[in-house]
């Protein structure tokens, strides 16, 4: 794997783990929207958008 792929995979693991722990509410909803957009961008092979959405999801969890 390339470093960028590992970086994205690590971000996704972080987001998934922390999303599972988050209480229901607006934060969890916001992260879910970013994750859905991330999956859509990933399917379209749009790496820039994928990373943008993962960063936004990470920020929403902070």
C-alpha atoms as an extended CHARMM CRD file, in Angstrom:
* protein
*
        62  EXT
         1         1  UNK       CA              0.0000000000        0.0000000000        0.0000000000  PROA      1               0.0000000000
         2         2  UNK       CA              1.0990000000        3.5240000000       -0.6340000000  PROA      2               0.0000000000
         3         3  UNK       CA              1.5470000000        5.9010000000        2.3210000000  PROA      3               0.0000000000
         4         4  UNK       CA             -1.5280000000        7.8800000000        1.2700000000  PROA      4               0.0000000000
         5         5  UNK       CA             -3.6960000000        4.7680000000        1.3140000000  PROA      5               0.0000000000
         6         6  UNK       CA             -2.3810000000        3.8070000000        4.7480000000  PROA      6               0.0000000000
         7         7  UNK       CA             -3.0360000000        7.3380000000        5.9650000000  PROA      7               0.0000000000
         8         8  UNK       CA             -6.6380000000        7.2350000000        4.7210000000  PROA      8               0.0000000000
         9         9  UNK       CA             -7.1460000000        3.7580000000        6.1800000000  PROA      9               0.0000000000
        10        10  UNK       CA             -5.7920000000        4.9320000000        9.5320000000  PROA      10              0.0000000000
        11        11  UNK       CA             -8.0910000000        7.9570000000        9.4770000000  PROA      11              0.0000000000
        12        12  UNK       CA            -11.0790000000        5.7560000000        8.6690000000  PROA      12              0.0000000000
        13        13  UNK       CA            -10.2370000000        3.3670000000       11.5210000000  PROA      13              0.0000000000
        14        14  UNK       CA             -9.9690000000        6.3240000000       13.9000000000  PROA      14              0.0000000000
        15        15  UNK       CA            -13.2860000000        7.7740000000       12.7220000000  PROA      15              0.0000000000
        16        16  UNK       CA            -15.0850000000        4.4100000000       12.8740000000  PROA      16              0.0000000000
        17        17  UNK       CA            -13.8000000000        3.5910000000       16.3570000000  PROA      17              0.0000000000
        18        18  UNK       CA            -14.6970000000        6.9870000000       17.7820000000  PROA      18              0.0000000000
        19        19  UNK       CA            -18.0240000000        7.1770000000       15.9700000000  PROA      19              0.0000000000
        20        20  UNK       CA            -19.0410000000        3.8830000000       17.5700000000  PROA      20              0.0000000000
        21        21  UNK       CA            -18.2070000000        5.3250000000       21.0080000000  PROA      21              0.0000000000
        22        22  UNK       CA            -19.9580000000        8.6600000000       20.4530000000  PROA      22              0.0000000000
        23        23  UNK       CA            -23.3650000000        9.2130000000       22.0390000000  PROA      23              0.0000000000
        24        24  UNK       CA            -26.3380000000        9.6680000000       19.7450000000  PROA      24              0.0000000000
        25        25  UNK       CA            -26.8560000000       13.2690000000       18.7610000000  PROA      25              0.0000000000
        26        26  UNK       CA            -25.7440000000       15.9890000000       16.3650000000  PROA      26              0.0000000000
        27        27  UNK       CA            -22.0410000000       15.0720000000       16.5040000000  PROA      27              0.0000000000
        28        28  UNK       CA            -22.6990000000       11.4660000000       15.5440000000  PROA      28              0.0000000000
        29        29  UNK       CA            -25.0690000000       12.6070000000       12.7850000000  PROA      29              0.0000000000
        30        30  UNK       CA            -22.4650000000       15.0120000000       11.3730000000  PROA      30              0.0000000000
        31        31  UNK       CA            -19.7820000000       12.3300000000       11.3590000000  PROA      31              0.0000000000
        32        32  UNK       CA            -22.1500000000        9.9040000000        9.6270000000  PROA      32              0.0000000000
        33        33  UNK       CA            -22.7720000000       12.4360000000        6.8340000000  PROA      33              0.0000000000
        34        34  UNK       CA            -19.0300000000       12.8880000000        6.3270000000  PROA      34              0.0000000000
        35        35  UNK       CA            -18.5060000000        9.1130000000        6.2930000000  PROA      35              0.0000000000
        36        36  UNK       CA            -21.2190000000        8.6630000000        3.6780000000  PROA      36              0.0000000000
        37        37  UNK       CA            -19.6330000000       11.3910000000        1.5460000000  PROA      37              0.0000000000
        38        38  UNK       CA            -16.2500000000        9.7260000000        2.0830000000  PROA      38              0.0000000000
        39        39  UNK       CA            -17.5530000000        6.4030000000        0.7950000000  PROA      39              0.0000000000
        40        40  UNK       CA            -19.0770000000        8.0940000000       -2.2480000000  PROA      40              0.0000000000
        41        41  UNK       CA            -15.7780000000        9.8790000000       -3.0130000000  PROA      41              0.0000000000
        42        42  UNK       CA            -13.8100000000        6.6800000000       -2.4560000000  PROA      42              0.0000000000
        43        43  UNK       CA            -16.0700000000        4.7900000000       -4.8660000000  PROA      43              0.0000000000
        44        44  UNK       CA            -15.5000000000        7.5430000000       -7.4380000000  PROA      44              0.0000000000
        45        45  UNK       CA            -11.7340000000        7.2310000000       -6.8080000000  PROA      45              0.0000000000
        46        46  UNK       CA            -11.5760000000       10.8830000000       -5.8040000000  PROA      46              0.0000000000
        47        47  UNK       CA             -8.7060000000       10.7870000000       -3.2980000000  PROA      47              0.0000000000
        48        48  UNK       CA             -8.7590000000       14.5140000000       -2.5620000000  PROA      48              0.0000000000
        49        49  UNK       CA            -12.4430000000       14.4660000000       -1.6560000000  PROA      49              0.0000000000
        50        50  UNK       CA            -11.9900000000       11.2520000000        0.3320000000  PROA      50              0.0000000000
        51        51  UNK       CA             -9.2870000000       12.8420000000        2.4620000000  PROA      51              0.0000000000
        52        52  UNK       CA            -11.3030000000       16.0450000000        2.8280000000  PROA      52              0.0000000000
        53        53  UNK       CA            -14.3010000000       14.1360000000        4.1710000000  PROA      53              0.0000000000
        54        54  UNK       CA            -12.1620000000       12.0210000000        6.5020000000  PROA      54              0.0000000000
        55        55  UNK       CA            -10.5570000000       15.1890000000        7.8560000000  PROA      55              0.0000000000
        56        56  UNK       CA            -13.9930000000       16.7560000000        8.3360000000  PROA      56              0.0000000000
        57        57  UNK       CA            -15.2320000000       13.6430000000       10.1550000000  PROA      57              0.0000000000
        58        58  UNK       CA            -12.1470000000       13.6580000000       12.3880000000  PROA      58              0.0000000000
        59        59  UNK       CA            -12.6890000000       17.3470000000       13.1220000000  PROA      59              0.0000000000
        60        60  UNK       CA            -16.3600000000       16.7490000000       13.9390000000  PROA      60              0.0000000000
        61        61  UNK       CA            -15.3350000000       14.1430000000       16.5120000000  PROA      61              0.0000000000
        62        62  UNK       CA            -12.8910000000       16.4820000000       18.2440000000  PROA      62              0.0000000000
